[in-house]
Amino acid sequence: MNKRLRGMLLPVLMCALLMSSVFEAQAAQTIYDNDIGIQDDYNYELWKDYGTTSMTLNGGGTFTCQWSDINNALFRKGKKFDMTRSFQQIGKISIDYGCNYQPNGNSYLCAYGWCVDPLVEYYIVESWGTWRPPGAEAKGTIEVDGGTYDVYETTRVDQPSIQGDVTFKQYWSVRTERRTSGIISVTDHFKAWERMGMPMGKLYETALNIEGYQSSGWADVYQNIFRIEECSDNGVKVECEDMLLSGNYAGKIETPFDGAGLYANGDSCRYTRYFTDNRHCFTLRGCSNNANMAEVDLLIGGEYKGTFYFGDAYPAEYTISDVYHGTGSQIIELKVTSDNGLWDAYVDYLRIG
């Protein structure tokens, strides 16, 4: 490139860089009081009851926040849903995050959200300030994303919620060792809670959240990638009553749908399918015969791949995502192995997406 041309291009490039900087600066937005909105397809919210707060929206899922002299304040970015679908219907939810987290007092760094029917506020706590929540007796522990979490269920009486001041449950997974970056496999926590008798309803929200309670501090969420791995509805659908039924009591049913009834351990329905790919998601529609939770295992080629859970007698779909399995001809089996005499499982159809 000759000197004259290079000299002409230099001011142009400098101008372009300056314009780019201006656009980037303009992309950030700072809010100070209660506010809800959307930035780059991420739902954001600042909520407080009182005190000094600021939240700078830096594009995508990232943000910074500060708080002081507050009673309770939440800063979050994620996804809001329309309260018509369960987490099984939405797909596999995960958050890939990184945060410079500097609380001074009581605070949580967590995945956070709400569901309705039943109304539940939930927390997946990754790190905290001076107090480890929620100050209750754990129901048990689960292993998710290479870490151990204690699981809790608490009740809030006549407290603020997405439906006004009411009484509602809180679900908690609290990591035993703090961390401030990593992947939160949100759906895996939902599944574990349901296995422990903590039903999830229709989702209203899932977000990465910084919460402060009667404290001060700041946080820089420099990474917040929200993912939903959806299962296609265009796959193969197989009616359970058309499968091969086996076991001492398994049989066809006509109520509440045309399907199969699995009444005791060892009862199953199965069929053979040829797979060219080794990764699918499996959706089973079914229900319990009463208010107790029914459990149906998924086996492929004789290997356990997960469990479908049905919390009551209302037919619903439950999805097991990201199932890796063998290729070629494989036996797909839906089998009861956890019957305790308190429920029967009714299964309608299996969809492979």
C-alpha positions in Angstrom: 0.0 0.0 0.0 1.5 3.4 -1.0 2.0 6.1 1.7 -0.6 8.4 0.2 -3.4 5.8 0.3 -2.4 4.7 3.8 -2.6 8.3 5.0 -6.1 8.6 3.5 -7.3 5.4 5.2 -5.9 6.2 8.6 -8.4 9.0 9.5 -11.2 6.8 8.1 -10.3 3.9 10.3 -9.9 6.2 13.4 -13.3 7.6 12.7 -14.8 4.2 12.4 -13.2 3.1 15.7 -14.5 6.2 17.5 -18.0 5.7 16.1 -17.9 2.0 17.2 -16.9 3.2 20.7 -19.8 5.6 20.8 -22.3 2.9 19.7 -21.0 0.5 22.4 -21.2 3.2 25.0 -24.8 4.0 24.0 -25.7 0.3 24.2 -25.3 0.4 28.0 -28.2 1.5 30.0 -28.3 2.2 33.8 -31.5 2.0 35.9 -31.8 2.9 39.5 -35.3 2.0 40.6 -37.8 -0.9 40.0 -37.9 -1.6 36.3 -38.6 -4.5 33.9 -37.7 -4.7 30.2 -35.9 -6.5 27.4 -32.4 -6.0 26.1 -31.0 -8.2 23.3 -33.7 -10.8 23.9 -32.9 -11.0 27.6 -35.5 -10.1 30.1 -34.1 -7.9 32.8 -35.6 -6.8 36.1 -34.5 -4.6 39.1 -36.7 -5.0 42.1 -36.3 -3.5 45.6 -38.5 -2.5 48.5 -36.3 0.5 49.4 -32.7 1.6 49.4 -30.0 2.7 47.0 -29.5 0.5 43.9 -28.1 0.8 40.3 -28.1 -1.8 37.5 -26.1 -1.2 34.3 -27.3 -3.3 31.3 -24.2 -4.0 29.2 -25.8 -6.0 26.4 -26.7 -9.6 26.0 -27.0 -11.3 29.4 -24.3 -9.2 31.1 -24.8 -6.5 33.7 -23.3 -4.8 36.7 -25.1 -3.9 39.9 -24.6 -2.0 43.2 -26.7 -1.8 46.3 -26.6 -0.2 49.8 -29.0 0.8 52.6 -31.5 -1.7 51.2 -33.9 -4.1 52.9 -34.2 -6.5 49.9 -33.0 -6.0 46.3 -32.8 -8.3 43.2 -31.0 -7.7 40.0 -31.5 -10.3 37.2 -31.3 -11.1 33.5 -32.7 -14.2 31.9 -36.0 -15.3 30.3 -39.6 -14.8 31.2 -42.2 -17.3 30.0 -45.9 -17.1 29.5 -46.9 -19.5 32.3 -48.5 -22.0 29.9 -45.7 -24.6 29.7 -43.9 -26.8 32.2 -40.1 -27.1 32.1 -40.5 -30.4 30.4 -42.4 -28.7 27.5 -39.9 -25.8 27.2 -36.7 -27.8 26.9 -33.4 -28.2 28.7 -32.5 -24.9 30.4 -28.9 -24.0 31.3 -27.0 -20.8 32.2 -23.2 -20.4 31.4 -22.1 -17.6 33.7 -19.1 -15.7 35.2 -19.3 -13.1 37.9 -17.0 -10.8 39.9 -19.1 -11.0 43.1 -18.3 -8.7 46.0 -21.1 -8.8 48.6 -20.7 -7.1 52.0 -23.2 -8.9 54.2 -26.2 -11.1 53.3 -26.4 -11.8 49.6 -26.9 -14.6 47.0 -25.5 -15.3 43.5 -28.0 -17.7 42.0 -30.3 -18.9 39.2 -33.7 -17.7 40.2 -37.3 -17.7 39.1 -40.9 -18.5 39.6 -43.5 -21.0 38.5 -47.3 -21.1 39.0 -49.8 -23.9 39.7 -48.3 -24.3 42.3 -46.8 -20.8 43.0 -43.1 -21.4 43.8 -40.1 -19.1 44.1 -36.9 -21.0 43.5 -33.2 -20.5 44.0 -30.1 -22.4 42.8 -27.5 -20.7 44.9 -23.9 -20.8 43.6 -22.4 -18.3 46.1 -23.4 -16.2 49.1 -22.2 -13.5 51.5 -22.0 -13.8 55.2 -25.0 -16.2 55.6 -25.7 -19.4 53.8 -29.4 -19.7 53.0 -32.0 -20.7 53.8 -31.5 -21.6 57.4 -33.6 -24.7 57.3 -33.1 -28.5 57.5 -32.1 -30.0 54.2 -34.4 -32.6 52.5 -31.4 -34.2 51.0 -28.5 -33.7 48.6 -28.1 -33.9 44.8 -25.1 -34.0 42.5 -25.3 -31.5 39.5 -22.6 -30.0 37.3 -19.8 -31.7 39.3 -20.9 -30.2 42.6 -23.0 -31.1 45.6 -26.1 -29.1 46.5 -28.3 -29.3 49.6 -32.0 -29.2 48.8 -34.5 -27.3 50.9 -38.2 -26.5 50.9 -39.5 -23.5 52.9 -42.7 -21.5 53.1 -43.3 -17.7 52.9 -46.4 -16.4 54.6 -48.2 -13.3 53.2 -45.1 -12.1 51.4 -44.5 -10.3 48.0 -44.7 -12.5 45.0 -45.6 -12.3 41.3 -49.2 -12.7 42.4 -49.2 -10.1 45.1 -48.8 -10.7 48.9 -49.6 -14.4 49.4 -48.3 -17.6 51.0 -46.1 -19.7 48.7 -43.4 -22.3 48.7 -39.7 -21.7 48.1 -37.4 -24.4 46.6 -33.7 -24.2 47.2 -30.6 -26.0 45.9 -27.5 -24.5 47.7 -24.1 -25.5 46.6 -21.9 -26.8 49.4 -18.8 -25.1 48.0 -19.1 -21.5 46.6 -18.3 -20.8 43.0 -18.7 -17.7 40.8 -18.5 -19.1 37.3 -19.6 -22.3 35.5 -22.6 -23.9 34.0 -25.9 -24.2 35.9 -28.0 -27.1 34.5 -31.2 -25.6 35.7 -33.5 -28.4 34.4 -31.5 -31.0 36.3 -32.4 -29.2 39.5 -36.1 -29.1 38.5 -36.0 -32.9 37.8 -34.3 -33.6 41.1 -36.8 -31.4 43.1 -39.7 -33.3 41.5 -38.1 -36.6 42.5 -38.0 -35.3 46.1 -41.8 -34.5 46.0 -41.4 -30.8 45.2 -43.6 -30.3 42.1 -42.8 -27.6 39.5 -45.7 -25.9 37.7 -45.8 -23.7 34.7 -42.7 -21.6 34.3 -42.9 -17.8 34.7 -39.1 -17.0 34.8 -35.6 -18.3 34.9 -32.7 -15.8 35.3 -29.2 -15.2 36.7 -29.8 -13.2 39.8 -27.9 -11.1 42.3 -29.8 -10.6 45.6 -28.9 -8.4 48.5 -30.7 -8.4 51.9 -30.0 -5.7 54.5 -26.5 -5.4 53.1 -24.3 -3.6 50.5 -22.1 -4.8 47.7 -21.5 -4.9 44.0 -21.3 -7.5 41.2 -20.1 -7.6 37.6 -21.8 -10.3 35.6 -19.4 -10.5 32.7 -20.9 -13.7 31.2 -24.5 -14.8 31.2 -25.4 -17.1 28.3 -28.9 -18.5 28.6 -29.6 -21.7 26.6 -32.7 -23.7 25.9 -32.3 -27.0 24.1 -35.7 -27.7 22.6 -37.0 -31.0 21.5 -38.7 -31.2 18.1 -42.3 -32.2 17.8 -41.7 -33.5 14.3 -40.2 -36.8 15.5 -41.8 -40.3 15.7 -44.8 -40.8 17.9 -45.7 -44.3 19.2 -48.9 -45.2 21.0 -48.1 -47.1 24.2 -51.1 -49.5 23.7 -49.5 -50.6 20.4 -46.2 -51.6 22.1 -45.5 -55.0 23.5 -46.8 -55.2 27.1 -45.1 -57.4 29.7 -45.2 -58.0 33.4 -47.7 -59.5 35.8 -50.3 -56.8 35.6 -49.6 -54.5 32.6 -52.6 -54.0 30.3 -54.4 -51.7 27.9 -56.6 -48.9 29.3 -59.3 -46.7 27.8 -59.5 -44.1 30.6 -58.3 -41.3 31.0 -56.9 -42.0 27.5 -56.3 -45.0 25.2 -53.0 -46.3 26.5 -51.3 -48.7 28.8 -51.5 -49.3 32.6 -48.4 -50.2 34.5 -49.4 -51.4 37.9 -46.4 -53.0 39.6 -42.6 -53.4 39.5 -41.6 -55.2 36.3 -44.6 -54.0 34.3 -43.4 -52.5 31.0 -44.2 -51.7 27.4 -41.5 -51.8 24.7 -40.9 -51.7 21.0 -37.9 -51.8 18.7 -36.7 -48.8 16.7 -33.8 -48.4 14.2 -31.6 -45.4 15.0 -29.2 -43.8 12.6 -28.2 -41.0 15.1 -27.2 -41.6 18.7 -28.8 -38.6 20.4 -32.5 -37.8 20.9 -35.0 -36.5 23.4 -37.9 -38.6 24.6 -41.3 -37.2 25.6 -43.8 -39.5 27.4 -47.4 -38.4 28.0 -48.9 -40.0 31.0 -50.3 -39.6 34.5 -50.7 -41.2 37.9 -53.9 -42.9 38.9 -54.1 -40.6 42.0 -52.4 -37.6 43.7 -49.2 -39.6 44.3 -46.3 -39.3 41.9 -45.8 -42.1 39.4 -42.4 -43.0 38.0 -41.6 -44.7 34.7 -38.1 -45.5 33.7 -36.7 -45.2 30.2 -34.4 -48.0 29.0 -32.7 -48.2 25.6 -30.9 -51.4 24.7 -31.3 -52.5 28.3 -29.5 -49.3 29.7 -31.2 -46.9 32.0 -31.5 -43.4 30.5 -33.7 -41.5 32.9 -37.1 -41.5 34.6 -40.4 -39.8 33.7 -42.4 -38.3 36.6 -46.1 -37.7 36.7 -47.3 -35.8 39.8 -51.0 -36.5 39.7 -54.0 -37.8 37.8 -53.9 -35.0 35.2 -52.3 -36.2 31.9 -49.1 -34.3 31.1 -45.9 -34.6 29.1 -42.5 -35.2 30.6 -39.3 -34.9 28.5 -35.9 -36.4 29.0 -33.5 -34.4 26.9 -30.0 -35.1 25.4 -30.3 -38.9 25.6 -27.2 -40.7 24.1 -27.8 -44.2 23.0 -26.7 -46.9 20.6 -27.4 -46.9 16.9 -29.0 -49.6 14.8 -31.9 -51.6 16.2 -32.6 -50.8 19.8 -35.3 -51.9 22.2 -37.0 -48.9 23.8 -38.7 -49.9 27.1 -40.9 -48.0 29.5 -40.7 -49.8 32.8 -41.9 -49.4 36.4 -39.2 -50.2 39.0 -40.1 -47.9 41.9 -43.6 -48.9 42.8 -44.4 -48.7 46.5 -48.1 -49.7 46.3 -49.4 -46.1 46.4 -49.8 -45.4 42.7 -50.2 -46.8 39.2 -48.7 -45.4 36.1 -50.9 -44.7 33.0 -48.9 -44.0 29.8 -50.4 -42.6 26.6 -47.7 -42.1 23.9 -43.9 -41.8 23.5 -42.6 -39.1 21.2 -39.0 -39.2 20.0 -37.6 -35.8 18.9 
